[in-house]
Amino acid sequence: MKIPRHKLITKLLVWLTAEILLNFLGLDDLADYSEFVYERPTLTFIS
């Protein structure tokens, strides 16, 4: 999968800015929780 370099850099900068802003505001835990909720369920086997 090839992504144009400028598009990749833009997405990374937006993500990094959002992470810093949410962390500064104390809302990063809320964002992490939403990632947990919307993550695909997977089976984990522990032996």
mmCIF entry with sequence, helices, sheets and N, C-alpha, C, O atoms, coordinates in Angstrom:
data_MODEL
# 
_entry.id   MODEL 
# 
_entity.id                         1 
_entity.type                       polymer 
_entity.pdbx_number_of_molecules   1 
# 
_entity_poly.entity_id                      1 
_entity_poly.type                           'polypeptide(L)' 
_entity_poly.nstd_linkage                   no 
_entity_poly.nstd_monomer                   no 
_entity_poly.pdbx_seq_one_letter_code       MKIPRHKLITKLLVWLTAEILLNFLGLDDLADYSEFVYERPTLTFIS 
_entity_poly.pdbx_seq_one_letter_code_can   MKIPRHKLITKLLVWLTAEILLNFLGLDDLADYSEFVYERPTLTFIS 
_entity_poly.pdbx_strand_id                 A 
# 
loop_
_entity_poly_seq.entity_id 
_entity_poly_seq.num 
_entity_poly_seq.mon_id 
_entity_poly_seq.hetero 
1 1  MET n 
1 2  LYS n 
1 3  ILE n 
1 4  PRO n 
1 5  ARG n 
1 6  HIS n 
1 7  LYS n 
1 8  LEU n 
1 9  ILE n 
1 10 THR n 
1 11 LYS n 
1 12 LEU n 
1 13 LEU n 
1 14 VAL n 
1 15 TRP n 
1 16 LEU n 
1 17 THR n 
1 18 ALA n 
1 19 GLU n 
1 20 ILE n 
1 21 LEU n 
1 22 LEU n 
1 23 ASN n 
1 24 PHE n 
1 25 LEU n 
1 26 GLY n 
1 27 LEU n 
1 28 ASP n 
1 29 ASP n 
1 30 LEU n 
1 31 ALA n 
1 32 ASP n 
1 33 TYR n 
1 34 SER n 
1 35 GLU n 
1 36 PHE n 
1 37 VAL n 
1 38 TYR n 
1 39 GLU n 
1 40 ARG n 
1 41 PRO n 
1 42 THR n 
1 43 LEU n 
1 44 THR n 
1 45 PHE n 
1 46 ILE n 
1 47 SER n 
# 
_struct_asym.id          A 
_struct_asym.entity_id   1 
# 
loop_
_struct_conf.conf_type_id 
_struct_conf.id 
_struct_conf.pdbx_PDB_helix_id 
_struct_conf.beg_label_comp_id 
_struct_conf.beg_label_asym_id 
_struct_conf.beg_label_seq_id 
_struct_conf.pdbx_beg_PDB_ins_code 
_struct_conf.end_label_comp_id 
_struct_conf.end_label_asym_id 
_struct_conf.end_label_seq_id 
_struct_conf.pdbx_end_PDB_ins_code 
_struct_conf.beg_auth_comp_id 
_struct_conf.beg_auth_asym_id 
_struct_conf.beg_auth_seq_id 
_struct_conf.end_auth_comp_id 
_struct_conf.end_auth_asym_id 
_struct_conf.end_auth_seq_id 
_struct_conf.pdbx_PDB_helix_class 
_struct_conf.details 
_struct_conf.pdbx_PDB_helix_length 
HELX_P HELX_P1 AA1 ARG A 5  ? LEU A 25 ? ARG A 5  LEU A 25 1 ? 21 
HELX_P HELX_P2 AA2 ASP A 28 ? TYR A 38 ? ASP A 28 TYR A 38 1 ? 11 
# 
_struct_conf_type.id          HELX_P 
_struct_conf_type.criteria    ? 
_struct_conf_type.reference   ? 
# 
loop_
_atom_site.group_PDB 
_atom_site.id 
_atom_site.type_symbol 
_atom_site.label_atom_id 
_atom_site.label_alt_id 
_atom_site.label_comp_id 
_atom_site.label_asym_id 
_atom_site.label_entity_id 
_atom_site.label_seq_id 
_atom_site.pdbx_PDB_ins_code 
_atom_site.Cartn_x 
_atom_site.Cartn_y 
_atom_site.Cartn_z 
_atom_site.occupancy 
_atom_site.B_iso_or_equiv 
_atom_site.pdbx_formal_charge 
_atom_site.auth_seq_id 
_atom_site.auth_comp_id 
_atom_site.auth_asym_id 
_atom_site.auth_atom_id 
_atom_site.pdbx_PDB_model_num 
ATOM 1   N N  . MET A 1 1  ? 0.844   -1.170  0.000  1.00 0.00 ? 1  MET A N  1 
ATOM 2   C CA . MET A 1 1  ? 0.000   0.000   0.000  1.00 0.00 ? 1  MET A CA 1 
ATOM 3   C C  . MET A 1 1  ? 0.892   1.237   0.000  1.00 0.00 ? 1  MET A C  1 
ATOM 4   O O  . MET A 1 1  ? 1.684   1.448   0.918  1.00 0.00 ? 1  MET A O  1 
ATOM 5   N N  . LYS A 1 2  ? 0.754   2.034   -1.023 1.00 0.00 ? 2  LYS A N  1 
ATOM 6   C CA . LYS A 1 2  ? 1.555   3.254   -1.123 1.00 0.00 ? 2  LYS A CA 1 
ATOM 7   C C  . LYS A 1 2  ? 0.697   4.456   -0.769 1.00 0.00 ? 2  LYS A C  1 
ATOM 8   O O  . LYS A 1 2  ? -0.384  4.656   -1.323 1.00 0.00 ? 2  LYS A O  1 
ATOM 9   N N  . ILE A 1 3  ? 1.199   5.248   0.162  1.00 0.00 ? 3  ILE A N  1 
ATOM 10  C CA . ILE A 1 3  ? 0.533   6.479   0.566  1.00 0.00 ? 3  ILE A CA 1 
ATOM 11  C C  . ILE A 1 3  ? 1.463   7.627   0.212  1.00 0.00 ? 3  ILE A C  1 
ATOM 12  O O  . ILE A 1 3  ? 2.651   7.577   0.531  1.00 0.00 ? 3  ILE A O  1 
ATOM 13  N N  . PRO A 1 4  ? 0.944   8.660   -0.441 1.00 0.00 ? 4  PRO A N  1 
ATOM 14  C CA . PRO A 1 4  ? 1.802   9.809   -0.742 1.00 0.00 ? 4  PRO A CA 1 
ATOM 15  C C  . PRO A 1 4  ? 2.421   10.376  0.540  1.00 0.00 ? 4  PRO A C  1 
ATOM 16  O O  . PRO A 1 4  ? 1.770   10.454  1.582  1.00 0.00 ? 4  PRO A O  1 
ATOM 17  N N  . ARG A 1 5  ? 3.670   10.763  0.437  1.00 0.00 ? 5  ARG A N  1 
ATOM 18  C CA . ARG A 1 5  ? 4.428   11.210  1.606  1.00 0.00 ? 5  ARG A CA 1 
ATOM 19  C C  . ARG A 1 5  ? 3.763   12.393  2.312  1.00 0.00 ? 5  ARG A C  1 
ATOM 20  O O  . ARG A 1 5  ? 3.698   12.414  3.541  1.00 0.00 ? 5  ARG A O  1 
ATOM 21  N N  . HIS A 1 6  ? 3.272   13.371  1.560  1.00 0.00 ? 6  HIS A N  1 
ATOM 22  C CA . HIS A 1 6  ? 2.662   14.548  2.192  1.00 0.00 ? 6  HIS A CA 1 
ATOM 23  C C  . HIS A 1 6  ? 1.379   14.193  2.935  1.00 0.00 ? 6  HIS A C  1 
ATOM 24  O O  . HIS A 1 6  ? 1.063   14.796  3.961  1.00 0.00 ? 6  HIS A O  1 
ATOM 25  N N  . LYS A 1 7  ? 0.641   13.214  2.416  1.00 0.00 ? 7  LYS A N  1 
ATOM 26  C CA . LYS A 1 7  ? -0.587  12.784  3.082  1.00 0.00 ? 7  LYS A CA 1 
ATOM 27  C C  . LYS A 1 7  ? -0.257  12.053  4.388  1.00 0.00 ? 7  LYS A C  1 
ATOM 28  O O  . LYS A 1 7  ? -0.941  12.237  5.394  1.00 0.00 ? 7  LYS A O  1 
ATOM 29  N N  . LEU A 1 8  ? 0.775   11.239  4.369  1.00 0.00 ? 8  LEU A N  1 
ATOM 30  C CA . LEU A 1 8  ? 1.203   10.517  5.561  1.00 0.00 ? 8  LEU A CA 1 
ATOM 31  C C  . LEU A 1 8  ? 1.688   11.485  6.634  1.00 0.00 ? 8  LEU A C  1 
ATOM 32  O O  . LEU A 1 8  ? 1.333   11.351  7.805  1.00 0.00 ? 8  LEU A O  1 
ATOM 33  N N  . ILE A 1 9  ? 2.492   12.453  6.233  1.00 0.00 ? 9  ILE A N  1 
ATOM 34  C CA . ILE A 1 9  ? 3.012   13.432  7.190  1.00 0.00 ? 9  ILE A CA 1 
ATOM 35  C C  . ILE A 1 9  ? 1.873   14.246  7.794  1.00 0.00 ? 9  ILE A C  1 
ATOM 36  O O  . ILE A 1 9  ? 1.881   14.531  8.992  1.00 0.00 ? 9  ILE A O  1 
ATOM 37  N N  . THR A 1 10 ? 0.899   14.621  6.975  1.00 0.00 ? 10 THR A N  1 
ATOM 38  C CA . THR A 1 10 ? -0.251  15.379  7.471  1.00 0.00 ? 10 THR A CA 1 
ATOM 39  C C  . THR A 1 10 ? -1.033  14.574  8.497  1.00 0.00 ? 10 THR A C  1 
ATOM 40  O O  . THR A 1 10 ? -1.392  15.098  9.552  1.00 0.00 ? 10 THR A O  1 
ATOM 41  N N  . LYS A 1 11 ? -1.302  13.307  8.201  1.00 0.00 ? 11 LYS A N  1 
ATOM 42  C CA . LYS A 1 11 ? -2.050  12.463  9.134  1.00 0.00 ? 11 LYS A CA 1 
ATOM 43  C C  . LYS A 1 11 ? -1.287  12.275  10.438 1.00 0.00 ? 11 LYS A C  1 
ATOM 44  O O  . LYS A 1 11 ? -1.880  12.311  11.516 1.00 0.00 ? 11 LYS A O  1 
ATOM 45  N N  . LEU A 1 12 ? 0.020   12.074  10.347 1.00 0.00 ? 12 LEU A N  1 
ATOM 46  C CA . LEU A 1 12 ? 0.824   11.906  11.557 1.00 0.00 ? 12 LEU A CA 1 
ATOM 47  C C  . LEU A 1 12 ? 0.834   13.177  12.404 1.00 0.00 ? 12 LEU A C  1 
ATOM 48  O O  . LEU A 1 12 ? 0.746   13.107  13.630 1.00 0.00 ? 12 LEU A O  1 
ATOM 49  N N  . LEU A 1 13 ? 0.938   14.329  11.760 1.00 0.00 ? 13 LEU A N  1 
ATOM 50  C CA . LEU A 1 13 ? 0.941   15.586  12.506 1.00 0.00 ? 13 LEU A CA 1 
ATOM 51  C C  . LEU A 1 13 ? -0.403  15.844  13.181 1.00 0.00 ? 13 LEU A C  1 
ATOM 52  O O  . LEU A 1 13 ? -0.443  16.321  14.315 1.00 0.00 ? 13 LEU A O  1 
ATOM 53  N N  . VAL A 1 14 ? -1.497  15.533  12.497 1.00 0.00 ? 14 VAL A N  1 
ATOM 54  C CA . VAL A 1 14 ? -2.825  15.703  13.096 1.00 0.00 ? 14 VAL A CA 1 
ATOM 55  C C  . VAL A 1 14 ? -2.978  14.772  14.288 1.00 0.00 ? 14 VAL A C  1 
ATOM 56  O O  . VAL A 1 14 ? -3.481  15.183  15.334 1.00 0.00 ? 14 VAL A O  1 
ATOM 57  N N  . TRP A 1 15 ? -2.549  13.523  14.143 1.00 0.00 ? 15 TRP A N  1 
ATOM 58  C CA . TRP A 1 15 ? -2.647  12.556  15.234 1.00 0.00 ? 15 TRP A CA 1 
ATOM 59  C C  . TRP A 1 15 ? -1.802  12.993  16.424 1.00 0.00 ? 15 TRP A C  1 
ATOM 60  O O  . TRP A 1 15 ? -2.262  12.945  17.565 1.00 0.00 ? 15 TRP A O  1 
ATOM 61  N N  . LEU A 1 16 ? -0.570  13.419  16.164 1.00 0.00 ? 16 LEU A N  1 
ATOM 62  C CA . LEU A 1 16 ? 0.329   13.834  17.235 1.00 0.00 ? 16 LEU A CA 1 
ATOM 63  C C  . LEU A 1 16 ? -0.212  15.068  17.953 1.00 0.00 ? 16 LEU A C  1 
ATOM 64  O O  . LEU A 1 16 ? -0.154  15.145  19.180 1.00 0.00 ? 16 LEU A O  1 
ATOM 65  N N  . THR A 1 17 ? -0.731  16.023  17.204 1.00 0.00 ? 17 THR A N  1 
ATOM 66  C CA . THR A 1 17 ? -1.311  17.224  17.807 1.00 0.00 ? 17 THR A CA 1 
ATOM 67  C C  . THR A 1 17 ? -2.509  16.868  18.682 1.00 0.00 ? 17 THR A C  1 
ATOM 68  O O  . THR A 1 17 ? -2.657  17.394  19.784 1.00 0.00 ? 17 THR A O  1 
ATOM 69  N N  . ALA A 1 18 ? -3.356  15.981  18.192 1.00 0.00 ? 18 ALA A N  1 
ATOM 70  C CA . ALA A 1 18 ? -4.526  15.565  18.969 1.00 0.00 ? 18 ALA A CA 1 
ATOM 71  C C  . ALA A 1 18 ? -4.102  14.847  20.242 1.00 0.00 ? 18 ALA A C  1 
ATOM 72  O O  . ALA A 1 18 ? -4.682  15.084  21.302 1.00 0.00 ? 18 ALA A O  1 
ATOM 73  N N  . GLU A 1 19 ? -3.106  13.977  20.161 1.00 0.00 ? 19 GLU A N  1 
ATOM 74  C CA . GLU A 1 19 ? -2.617  13.264  21.342 1.00 0.00 ? 19 GLU A CA 1 
ATOM 75  C C  . GLU A 1 19 ? -2.078  14.236  22.389 1.00 0.00 ? 19 GLU A C  1 
ATOM 76  O O  . GLU A 1 19 ? -2.388  14.108  23.573 1.00 0.00 ? 19 GLU A O  1 
ATOM 77  N N  . ILE A 1 20 ? -1.280  15.197  21.960 1.00 0.00 ? 20 ILE A N  1 
ATOM 78  C CA . ILE A 1 20 ? -0.702  16.166  22.897 1.00 0.00 ? 20 ILE A CA 1 
ATOM 79  C C  . ILE A 1 20 ? -1.799  17.011  23.530 1.00 0.00 ? 20 ILE A C  1 
ATOM 80  O O  . ILE A 1 20 ? -1.794  17.233  24.741 1.00 0.00 ? 20 ILE A O  1 
ATOM 81  N N  . LEU A 1 21 ? -2.736  17.482  22.716 1.00 0.00 ? 21 LEU A N  1 
ATOM 82  C CA . LEU A 1 21 ? -3.820  18.313  23.228 1.00 0.00 ? 21 LEU A CA 1 
ATOM 83  C C  . LEU A 1 21 ? -4.703  17.538  24.206 1.00 0.00 ? 21 LEU A C  1 
ATOM 84  O O  . LEU A 1 21 ? -5.026  18.045  25.280 1.00 0.00 ? 21 LEU A O  1 
ATOM 85  N N  . LEU A 1 22 ? -5.092  16.325  23.847 1.00 0.00 ? 22 LEU A N  1 
ATOM 86  C CA . LEU A 1 22 ? -5.932  15.527  24.740 1.00 0.00 ? 22 LEU A CA 1 
ATOM 87  C C  . LEU A 1 22 ? -5.204  15.189  26.031 1.00 0.00 ? 22 LEU A C  1 
ATOM 88  O O  . LEU A 1 22 ? -5.809  15.197  27.103 1.00 0.00 ? 22 LEU A O  1 
ATOM 89  N N  . ASN A 1 23 ? -3.915  14.891  25.941 1.00 0.00 ? 23 ASN A N  1 
ATOM 90  C CA . ASN A 1 23 ? -3.139  14.583  27.135 1.00 0.00 ? 23 ASN A CA 1 
ATOM 91  C C  . ASN A 1 23 ? -3.047  15.809  28.033 1.00 0.00 ? 23 ASN A C  1 
ATOM 92  O O  . ASN A 1 23 ? -3.177  15.696  29.252 1.00 0.00 ? 23 ASN A O  1 
ATOM 93  N N  . PHE A 1 24 ? -2.826  16.969  27.445 1.00 0.00 ? 24 PHE A N  1 
ATOM 94  C CA . PHE A 1 24 ? -2.738  18.213  28.207 1.00 0.00 ? 24 PHE A CA 1 
ATOM 95  C C  . PHE A 1 24 ? -4.056  18.517  28.913 1.00 0.00 ? 24 PHE A C  1 
ATOM 96  O O  . PHE A 1 24 ? -4.053  19.011  30.041 1.00 0.00 ? 24 PHE A O  1 
ATOM 97  N N  . LEU A 1 25 ? -5.173  18.227  28.266 1.00 0.00 ? 25 LEU A N  1 
ATOM 98  C CA . LEU A 1 25 ? -6.496  18.486  28.841 1.00 0.00 ? 25 LEU A CA 1 
ATOM 99  C C  . LEU A 1 25 ? -6.966  17.375  29.776 1.00 0.00 ? 25 LEU A C  1 
ATOM 100 O O  . LEU A 1 25 ? -7.992  17.515  30.442 1.00 0.00 ? 25 LEU A O  1 
ATOM 101 N N  . GLY A 1 26 ? -6.218  16.270  29.827 1.00 0.00 ? 26 GLY A N  1 
ATOM 102 C CA . GLY A 1 26 ? -6.603  15.161  30.690 1.00 0.00 ? 26 GLY A CA 1 
ATOM 103 C C  . GLY A 1 26 ? -7.658  14.264  30.077 1.00 0.00 ? 26 GLY A C  1 
ATOM 104 O O  . GLY A 1 26 ? -8.294  13.484  30.786 1.00 0.00 ? 26 GLY A O  1 
ATOM 105 N N  . LEU A 1 27 ? -7.853  14.361  28.778 1.00 0.00 ? 27 LEU A N  1 
ATOM 106 C CA . LEU A 1 27 ? -8.882  13.559  28.108 1.00 0.00 ? 27 LEU A CA 1 
ATOM 107 C C  . LEU A 1 27 ? -8.302  12.390  27.330 1.00 0.00 ? 27 LEU A C  1 
ATOM 108 O O  . LEU A 1 27 ? -9.032  11.698  26.621 1.00 0.00 ? 27 LEU A O  1 
ATOM 109 N N  . ASP A 1 28 ? -7.008  12.159  27.449 1.00 0.00 ? 28 ASP A N  1 
ATOM 110 C CA . ASP A 1 28 ? -6.377  11.083  26.699 1.00 0.00 ? 28 ASP A CA 1 
ATOM 111 C C  . ASP A 1 28 ? -6.907  9.719   27.133 1.00 0.00 ? 28 ASP A C  1 
ATOM 112 O O  . ASP A 1 28 ? -7.027  8.810   26.312 1.00 0.00 ? 28 ASP A O  1 
ATOM 113 N N  . ASP A 1 29 ? -7.226  9.575   28.417 1.00 0.00 ? 29 ASP A N  1 
ATOM 114 C CA . ASP A 1 29 ? -7.788  8.312   28.896 1.00 0.00 ? 29 ASP A CA 1 
ATOM 115 C C  . ASP A 1 29 ? -9.126  8.029   28.231 1.00 0.00 ? 29 ASP A C  1 
ATOM 116 O O  . ASP A 1 29 ? -9.441  6.878   27.930 1.00 0.00 ? 29 ASP A O  1 
ATOM 117 N N  . LEU A 1 30 ? -9.907  9.068   28.002 1.00 0.00 ? 30 LEU A N  1 
ATOM 118 C CA . LEU A 1 30 ? -11.190 8.908   27.316 1.00 0.00 ? 30 LEU A CA 1 
ATOM 119 C C  . LEU A 1 30 ? -10.984 8.426   25.887 1.00 0.00 ? 30 LEU A C  1 
ATOM 120 O O  . LEU A 1 30 ? -11.730 7.573   25.407 1.00 0.00 ? 30 LEU A O  1 
ATOM 121 N N  . ALA A 1 31 ? -9.983  8.962   25.207 1.00 0.00 ? 31 ALA A N  1 
ATOM 122 C CA . ALA A 1 31 ? -9.682  8.535   23.839 1.00 0.00 ? 31 ALA A CA 1 
ATOM 123 C C  . ALA A 1 31 ? -9.199  7.091   23.827 1.00 0.00 ? 31 ALA A C  1 
ATOM 124 O O  . ALA A 1 31 ? -9.573  6.322   22.941 1.00 0.00 ? 31 ALA A O  1 
ATOM 125 N N  . ASP A 1 32 ? -8.366  6.711   24.805 1.00 0.00 ? 32 ASP A N  1 
ATOM 126 C CA . ASP A 1 32 ? -7.894  5.332   24.886 1.00 0.00 ? 32 ASP A CA 1 
ATOM 127 C C  . ASP A 1 32 ? -9.055  4.379   25.148 1.00 0.00 ? 32 ASP A C  1 
ATOM 128 O O  . ASP A 1 32 ? -9.084  3.276   24.603 1.00 0.00 ? 32 ASP A O  1 
ATOM 129 N N  . TYR A 1 33 ? -10.010 4.793   25.977 1.00 0.00 ? 33 TYR A N  1 
ATOM 130 C CA . TYR A 1 33 ? -11.168 3.961   26.258 1.00 0.00 ? 33 TYR A CA 1 
ATOM 131 C C  . TYR A 1 33 ? -12.001 3.746   25.000 1.00 0.00 ? 33 TYR A C  1 
ATOM 132 O O  . TYR A 1 33 ? -12.489 2.640   24.766 1.00 0.00 ? 33 TYR A O  1 
ATOM 133 N N  . SER A 1 34 ? -12.169 4.785   24.191 1.00 0.00 ? 34 SER A N  1 
ATOM 134 C CA . SER A 1 34 ? -12.959 4.630   22.969 1.00 0.00 ? 34 SER A CA 1 
ATOM 135 C C  . SER A 1 34 ? -12.265 3.681   21.998 1.00 0.00 ? 34 SER A C  1 
ATOM 136 O O  . SER A 1 34 ? -12.933 2.935   21.282 1.00 0.00 ? 34 SER A O  1 
ATOM 137 N N  . GLU A 1 35 ? -10.925 3.701   21.964 1.00 0.00 ? 35 GLU A N  1 
ATOM 138 C CA . GLU A 1 35 ? -10.201 2.746   21.126 1.00 0.00 ? 35 GLU A CA 1 
ATOM 139 C C  . GLU A 1 35 ? -10.458 1.328   21.624 1.00 0.00 ? 35 GLU A C  1 
ATOM 140 O O  . GLU A 1 35 ? -10.607 0.410   20.818 1.00 0.00 ? 35 GLU A O  1 
ATOM 141 N N  . PHE A 1 36 ? -10.511 1.137   22.941 1.00 0.00 ? 36 PHE A N  1 
ATOM 142 C CA . PHE A 1 36 ? -10.776 -0.174  23.519 1.00 0.00 ? 36 PHE A CA 1 
ATOM 143 C C  . PHE A 1 36 ? -12.181 -0.647  23.172 1.00 0.00 ? 36 PHE A C  1 
ATOM 144 O O  . PHE A 1 36 ? -12.381 -1.815  22.840 1.00 0.00 ? 36 PHE A O  1 
ATOM 145 N N  . VAL A 1 37 ? -13.148 0.250   23.247 1.00 0.00 ? 37 VAL A N  1 
ATOM 146 C CA . VAL A 1 37 ? -14.544 -0.112  22.990 1.00 0.00 ? 37 VAL A CA 1 
ATOM 147 C C  . VAL A 1 37 ? -14.751 -0.498  21.529 1.00 0.00 ? 37 VAL A C  1 
ATOM 148 O O  . VAL A 1 37 ? -15.462 -1.460  21.237 1.00 0.00 ? 37 VAL A O  1 
ATOM 149 N N  . TYR A 1 38 ? -14.133 0.245   20.608 1.00 0.00 ? 38 TYR A N  1 
ATOM 150 C CA . TYR A 1 38 ? -14.367 0.011   19.185 1.00 0.00 ? 38 TYR A CA 1 
ATOM 151 C C  . TYR A 1 38 ? -13.382 -0.967  18.558 1.00 0.00 ? 38 TYR A C  1 
ATOM 152 O O  . TYR A 1 38 ? -13.437 -1.212  17.353 1.00 0.00 ? 38 TYR A O  1 
ATOM 153 N N  . GLU A 1 39 ? -12.485 -1.528  19.361 1.00 0.00 ? 39 GLU A N  1 
ATOM 154 C CA . GLU A 1 39 ? -11.529 -2.498  18.840 1.00 0.00 ? 39 GLU A CA 1 
ATOM 155 C C  . GLU A 1 39 ? -12.266 -3.800  18.522 1.00 0.00 ? 39 GLU A C  1 
ATOM 156 O O  . GLU A 1 39 ? -13.216 -4.174  19.209 1.00 0.00 ? 39 GLU A O  1 
ATOM 157 N N  . ARG A 1 40 ? -11.817 -4.469  17.487 1.00 0.00 ? 40 ARG A N  1 
ATOM 158 C CA . ARG A 1 40 ? -12.434 -5.751  17.137 1.00 0.00 ? 40 ARG A CA 1 
ATOM 159 C C  . ARG A 1 40 ? -12.157 -6.770  18.237 1.00 0.00 ? 40 ARG A C  1 
ATOM 160 O O  . ARG A 1 40 ? -11.050 -6.832  18.771 1.00 0.00 ? 40 ARG A O  1 
ATOM 161 N N  . PRO A 1 41 ? -13.159 -7.559  18.569 1.00 0.00 ? 41 PRO A N  1 
ATOM 162 C CA . PRO A 1 41 ? -12.923 -8.590  19.583 1.00 0.00 ? 41 PRO A CA 1 
ATOM 163 C C  . PRO A 1 41 ? -12.004 -9.684  19.028 1.00 0.00 ? 41 PRO A C  1 
ATOM 164 O O  . PRO A 1 41 ? -12.173 -10.131 17.893 1.00 0.00 ? 41 PRO A O  1 
ATOM 165 N N  . THR A 1 42 ? -11.054 -10.098 19.821 1.00 0.00 ? 42 THR A N  1 
ATOM 166 C CA . THR A 1 42 ? -10.145 -11.170 19.435 1.00 0.00 ? 42 THR A CA 1 
ATOM 167 C C  . THR A 1 42 ? -10.068 -12.176 20.566 1.00 0.00 ? 42 THR A C  1 
ATOM 168 O O  . THR A 1 42 ? -10.208 -11.833 21.740 1.00 0.00 ? 42 THR A O  1 
ATOM 169 N N  . LEU A 1 43 ? -9.847  -13.398 20.197 1.00 0.00 ? 43 LEU A N  1 
ATOM 170 C CA . LEU A 1 43 ? -9.686  -14.444 21.197 1.00 0.00 ? 43 LEU A CA 1 
ATOM 171 C C  . LEU A 1 43 ? -8.225  -14.542 21.595 1.00 0.00 ? 43 LEU A C  1 
ATOM 172 O O  . LEU A 1 43 ? -7.330  -14.511 20.751 1.00 0.00 ? 43 LEU A O  1 
ATOM 173 N N  . THR A 1 44 ? -8.003  -14.661 22.886 1.00 0.00 ? 44 THR A N  1 
ATOM 174 C CA . THR A 1 44 ? -6.648  -14.815 23.391 1.00 0.00 ? 44 THR A CA 1 
ATOM 175 C C  . THR A 1 44 ? -6.605  -16.089 24.214 1.00 0.00 ? 44 THR A C  1 
ATOM 176 O O  . THR A 1 44 ? -7.366  -16.252 25.168 1.00 0.00 ? 44 THR A O  1 
ATOM 177 N N  . PHE A 1 45 ? -5.720  -16.976 23.843 1.00 0.00 ? 45 PHE A N  1 
ATOM 178 C CA . PHE A 1 45 ? -5.565  -18.217 24.575 1.00 0.00 ? 45 PHE A CA 1 
ATOM 179 C C  . PHE A 1 45 ? -4.316  -18.135 25.438 1.00 0.00 ? 45 PHE A C  1 
ATOM 180 O O  . PHE A 1 45 ? -3.232  -17.812 24.952 1.00 0.00 ? 45 PHE A O  1 
ATOM 181 N N  . ILE A 1 46 ? -4.477  -18.426 26.703 1.00 0.00 ? 46 ILE A N  1 
ATOM 182 C CA . ILE A 1 46 ? -3.344  -18.424 27.627 1.00 0.00 ? 46 ILE A CA 1 
ATOM 183 C C  . ILE A 1 46 ? -3.098  -19.864 28.041 1.00 0.00 ? 46 ILE A C  1 
ATOM 184 O O  . ILE A 1 46 ? -3.995  -20.548 28.534 1.00 0.00 ? 46 ILE A O  1 
ATOM 185 N N  . SER A 1 47 ? -1.870  -20.309 27.832 1.00 0.00 ? 47 SER A N  1 
ATOM 186 C CA . SER A 1 47 ? -1.582  -21.704 28.196 1.00 0.00 ? 47 SER A CA 1 
ATOM 187 C C  . SER A 1 47 ? -0.696  -21.779 29.402 1.00 0.00 ? 47 SER A C  1 
ATOM 188 O O  . SER A 1 47 ? -0.352  -22.874 29.848 1.00 0.00 ? 47 SER A O  1 
# 
